[in-house]
Amino acid sequence: MSSLYIHIPFCKQACHYCDFHFSTSLKHKAKLVEAICKELSMRKDELSSTIENIYFGGGTPSLLSESDLTSIFETIYSEYHIVDYPEITLEANPDDLNFDYLKMLSRTKVNRLSIGVQSFFEEDLKLMNRAHNAEEAESSILLAKQFFDNISIDLIYGIPDMSVDRWKANLAKTLELDIPHISSYALTVEPNTALKHFIDKEIIPPVDDDLAKLHFDILVETMQKNGFENYEFSNFGKSGYFSQNNTAYWTGKFYLGIGPSAHSFVNTTRSWNINNNPKYIKAIETGELPADREELSTTDRYNEYIMTRLRTKWGVDLKVVENEFGLTYAAYLMEHIKDFQQQGLLKLKNDVLKVTDEGKFLSDGIASELFMLNLK
């Protein structure tokens, strides 16, 4: 089974922390949708397996109209083999989710919403320069529940000046709204973003890693106590509501990325499209795929396996390491986990290596220490 990702590179305004590819001008939206449909047709033979989930990310996919979505779905279903009941997610901003738009979405093939709430507090939303306000954050969810059962929201923790009480209140509101899936991320300061500029100029306080760790621990404890499983360290789902898209990515399934800046992973090849809307459109119109590609070596694939699986509840299977990458890699891994086991950050049981609760917040750093650096 494989996944299909569609990148919609438009936003009403730029969030201060975001370094994803997008444009605040909708001038090229119609041509962009046409180009996405054409790229879908151009690449129909890259995936030999059936597609089980489709994900519209961005940017802001909730800027798409019904005709936009209809065109894209007609192309997908005419060119690809899709399972009978795929999970089809559309990322949405709360300010886009009025009654009429949600009713329209319910007429399409979209059956799951991922709502970019980020916080239920006005001061946080203003600091991040979100397009919605606190009232819309809540009202959009209440409206969405009239049309969709499968709903996820995004929350950000570690925001400067976000107290523990305010973070707990965010989680309490989430539980009160009875949402079956939550994706939650620490605020990160990316280069060349407004957030980085404001912190450098001391307009906004710097991100406090210790506070972010405290928020994360509260998040894990609160969600687990309330029936959510932390199946990947940024994702919490109730039974039957794990994101198929997230699960596929973190367990190494193949996916095809369509649209400007979209990434793909098929067999042992990783590729990524140009992150420029006009150049993307022009290339696709002439029948050229504006993408760079790299062939992953055995070491690359081993490192990616460690990085992705260590973040999940399924962990790193030592027999998979041995069978797919070889005895040298298995021996290397066993030698390098010893210190982390002694520190109580990693645990090994039945040939499966997992991060402990104490090690979760540090999982990316732990994974990097287990990477193989000198073999190809």
C-alpha positions in Angstrom: 0.0 0.0 0.0 1.2 3.5 -0.8 0.2 7.1 -0.1 -0.4 10.2 -2.2 0.5 13.7 -0.9 -0.8 16.8 -2.6 0.9 20.1 -1.7 -1.2 23.2 -1.9 1.2 26.1 -1.7 -1.0 29.0 -0.8 -1.8 30.9 2.5 -3.7 34.0 3.4 -0.8 35.2 5.5 2.6 34.0 6.7 2.8 32.5 10.1 5.9 33.8 11.9 7.4 30.3 12.6 6.7 28.7 9.2 9.4 27.7 6.7 7.2 25.6 4.4 6.8 26.6 0.8 3.8 28.8 0.1 2.7 32.0 -1.5 0.2 34.6 -0.2 -0.8 35.5 -3.7 -3.6 33.3 -5.2 -2.9 34.7 -8.7 -1.7 31.4 -10.1 -4.1 29.1 -8.2 -6.1 28.0 -11.2 -3.0 27.2 -13.2 -1.5 25.5 -10.2 -4.4 23.2 -9.9 -4.2 22.4 -13.6 -0.5 21.6 -13.1 -1.1 19.4 -10.2 -3.6 17.4 -12.3 -1.1 17.1 -15.1 1.7 16.0 -12.7 -0.6 13.3 -11.3 -1.1 12.0 -14.9 2.6 12.3 -15.7 3.6 10.2 -12.7 0.9 7.6 -12.7 3.3 4.7 -13.3 5.7 5.5 -10.5 3.6 3.7 -7.9 2.9 0.1 -8.6 0.9 -0.5 -5.4 -2.6 0.5 -4.4 -3.1 3.9 -2.7 -4.6 3.7 0.7 -4.6 7.3 1.8 -4.5 10.8 0.2 -3.3 13.8 2.1 -3.8 17.5 1.1 -1.1 19.5 2.9 0.3 23.0 2.6 0.2 25.8 2.7 -3.6 25.9 3.2 -5.6 23.3 1.3 -8.8 24.8 2.7 -8.3 27.6 0.1 -9.3 25.1 -2.6 -12.8 25.4 -4.1 -15.2 22.6 -4.8 -14.3 22.7 -8.5 -10.5 22.6 -7.6 -11.1 19.5 -5.5 -13.3 17.9 -8.1 -10.7 18.3 -10.8 -7.9 16.8 -8.6 -10.1 13.8 -7.5 -11.2 13.1 -11.0 -7.6 12.9 -12.1 -6.6 10.7 -9.2 -9.4 8.2 -9.6 -8.9 8.0 -13.4 -5.1 7.5 -13.2 -4.4 5.5 -9.9 -5.8 2.4 -8.2 -7.3 3.5 -4.9 -8.6 1.2 -2.2 -12.4 1.1 -1.7 -12.3 3.2 1.5 -9.2 5.4 1.5 -8.5 7.9 4.3 -8.5 11.3 2.6 -7.3 14.2 4.8 -7.5 17.9 4.1 -5.6 20.3 6.2 -7.7 23.4 7.1 -7.4 26.7 8.9 -10.1 27.4 11.4 -11.0 30.7 9.7 -11.9 28.9 6.5 -14.3 26.4 8.1 -17.6 28.1 8.0 -20.9 26.1 7.6 -21.0 26.5 3.8 -17.4 25.4 3.2 -17.8 22.4 5.5 -21.0 21.3 3.8 -19.2 21.6 0.4 -16.3 19.5 1.7 -18.7 16.8 2.9 -19.9 16.4 -0.7 -16.4 15.6 -1.9 -14.3 12.5 -1.2 -12.6 14.2 1.8 -13.4 12.2 4.9 -10.9 13.5 7.4 -10.0 17.0 8.5 -6.7 18.2 10.1 -7.4 21.6 11.6 -4.5 24.0 12.3 -5.7 25.3 15.7 -2.2 25.6 17.3 -3.7 27.3 20.4 -7.0 28.3 21.9 -5.5 31.5 23.3 -5.5 34.8 21.6 -2.0 35.8 22.8 -0.4 32.7 21.3 -2.2 33.1 18.0 -1.1 36.7 17.7 2.5 35.8 18.5 2.5 33.2 15.8 0.6 35.5 13.3 -2.1 33.0 12.7 -5.0 34.1 10.5 -7.7 32.9 12.9 -8.6 34.0 16.4 -9.4 32.0 19.6 -13.1 32.0 19.0 -12.7 30.6 15.5 -10.3 27.9 16.9 -13.2 26.5 18.9 -16.2 27.3 16.7 -14.5 25.6 13.6 -14.2 22.3 15.5 -17.8 22.4 16.7 -19.0 23.1 13.1 -16.7 20.5 11.6 -18.1 17.8 13.9 -21.5 18.3 12.3 -20.1 17.0 9.0 -17.0 14.9 9.9 -16.2 12.2 12.6 -12.5 11.8 11.8 -11.0 15.1 12.9 -7.5 15.9 14.0 -6.1 19.2 15.4 -2.6 20.6 15.6 -1.3 22.2 18.8 2.0 23.9 19.4 3.8 23.8 22.8 6.9 25.6 24.0 5.6 29.0 22.8 7.5 31.9 24.6 5.6 33.0 27.7 3.2 30.1 27.5 2.7 29.1 31.1 2.2 25.5 32.3 -1.4 26.5 33.2 -2.1 27.8 29.8 -0.8 24.7 28.1 -2.9 22.5 30.5 -5.9 24.7 29.5 -5.2 24.0 25.8 -5.2 20.3 26.5 -8.4 20.5 28.7 -10.2 22.4 25.9 -9.1 19.7 23.4 -10.4 16.9 25.6 -13.7 18.9 26.2 -14.2 19.1 22.4 -13.8 15.3 22.2 -11.4 15.2 19.2 -10.1 11.7 18.4 -6.6 12.7 17.1 -4.1 15.3 18.1 -0.8 16.2 16.4 1.4 18.4 18.7 4.8 19.9 18.0 7.3 22.0 19.9 7.7 25.5 18.5 11.0 25.5 16.6 12.9 28.5 15.4 13.8 28.0 11.7 16.3 30.2 9.9 15.0 33.0 7.7 11.6 33.2 9.5 10.0 36.1 11.1 10.1 34.3 14.5 13.9 34.0 14.2 14.2 37.7 13.4 12.0 38.7 16.3 14.0 36.6 18.7 17.3 37.9 17.4 16.0 41.5 17.9 14.7 40.6 21.4 11.1 41.5 20.4 10.0 37.9 21.4 11.7 35.9 24.2 13.8 32.9 23.0 12.3 29.4 23.0 13.0 27.6 26.4 13.9 24.0 25.8 13.3 23.1 29.4 9.8 24.5 29.3 9.1 22.7 26.0 10.2 19.4 27.6 7.9 20.1 30.6 5.0 20.8 28.2 5.8 17.6 26.3 5.8 15.5 29.4 2.4 17.0 30.4 1.1 16.4 26.9 2.1 12.7 27.0 0.7 12.1 30.5 -2.6 13.9 29.9 -3.3 12.3 26.5 -2.5 8.8 27.7 -4.7 9.2 30.8 -7.6 10.1 28.5 -7.5 7.1 26.1 -5.0 8.4 23.5 -2.1 6.3 22.3 1.2 8.1 21.5 1.8 6.0 18.4 4.4 8.5 17.1 5.9 11.1 19.4 4.1 14.0 17.9 0.8 12.1 17.3 -1.9 10.9 19.6 -4.9 8.9 18.5 -7.8 7.1 20.0 -8.4 3.5 18.8 -9.3 3.5 15.1 -8.2 7.1 14.6 -4.4 6.8 14.0 -3.5 8.9 10.9 -2.9 6.5 8.0 -0.7 9.2 6.4 1.4 9.7 9.5 1.7 5.9 10.1 2.7 5.3 6.5 5.5 7.9 6.7 6.9 6.8 10.0 6.8 3.1 9.0 8.6 3.6 5.7 5.8 3.0 3.2 6.2 4.5 -0.3 4.5 7.9 -1.0 4.2 10.1 -4.0 4.4 13.9 -3.5 2.6 16.1 -6.0 2.9 19.9 -6.3 5.7 22.5 -5.7 8.2 21.4 -3.0 6.5 18.1 -2.5 8.7 15.1 -1.6 8.4 11.5 -2.7 9.9 8.2 -1.6 9.5 5.2 -3.9 11.6 2.0 -3.7 15.1 3.4 -2.9 14.6 6.8 -4.6 13.8 10.0 -2.9 12.8 13.1 -5.0 11.6 16.6 -4.4 9.9 19.1 -6.6 11.1 22.7 -7.2 9.8 25.1 -4.5 8.8 27.9 -6.9 5.1 28.1 -8.1 5.6 29.9 -11.5 8.7 27.7 -12.4 6.8 24.5 -11.3 3.8 25.5 -13.5 5.9 26.4 -16.5 7.8 23.1 -16.3 4.7 20.9 -15.9 3.0 22.8 -18.8 5.9 21.8 -21.1 5.8 18.1 -19.9 8.9 18.4 -17.7 9.0 17.2 -14.1 10.9 19.9 -12.1 12.4 17.5 -9.5 15.7 16.5 -8.1 16.3 12.9 -7.2 18.7 10.9 -5.1 19.3 7.1 -4.9 19.5 6.1 -1.2 22.5 3.9 -0.3 22.2 1.1 2.2 23.6 3.4 4.9 21.0 6.1 4.0 18.2 3.6 4.3 19.5 2.3 7.6 19.8 5.8 9.0 16.2 6.6 7.9 14.9 3.4 9.4 16.5 4.3 12.7 15.3 7.9 12.6 11.7 7.1 11.7 11.0 3.9 13.6 12.6 5.1 16.8 9.9 7.8 17.0 7.1 5.2 16.9 5.4 2.8 19.3 6.6 0.0 17.1 10.3 0.7 17.5 13.3 -0.6 15.7 13.2 -4.3 14.9 16.7 -5.7 15.2 15.9 -8.6 12.9 14.8 -6.1 10.2 18.1 -4.3 10.6 20.0 -7.6 10.3 18.0 -8.9 7.3 17.7 -5.7 5.3 21.0 -3.9 6.1 23.3 -6.7 7.2 25.2 -8.0 10.2 27.6 -5.0 10.2 24.8 -2.6 10.8 23.2 -4.8 13.5 26.4 -5.1 15.4 27.0 -1.3 15.1 23.6 -0.6 16.5 23.9 -3.0 19.4 27.2 -1.4 20.4 25.9 2.2 20.2 22.7 1.6 22.2 24.6 0.6 25.4 25.0 4.1 26.9 21.4 5.0 26.2 20.2 1.8 27.8 22.3 2.6 30.9 20.8 6.1 31.0 17.3 4.7 30.9 16.6 6.4 27.5 16.3 3.2 25.4 14.9 -0.3 26.2 15.4 -3.5 24.3 12.8 -6.3 24.6 12.2 -9.3 22.3 14.6 -7.8 19.7 12.7 -4.6 19.4 14.4 -1.3 20.5 12.2 1.5 21.8 12.7 4.8 23.4 11.5 5.1 27.0 9.1 7.7 28.2 12.1 9.7 29.5 13.8 9.5 26.2 10.9 10.5 23.9 11.6 14.2 23.9 15.3 13.4 23.0 14.5 10.8 20.4 15.8 12.7 17.3 19.1 13.3 19.1 19.4 9.7 20.2 18.7 8.5 16.7 21.4 10.7 15.3 23.9 9.1 17.6 22.9 5.7 16.2 23.4 6.7 12.6 26.0 4.9 10.6 28.4 7.5 9.1 31.2 5.6 7.3 29.6 2.9 5.1 28.0 3.2 1.7 
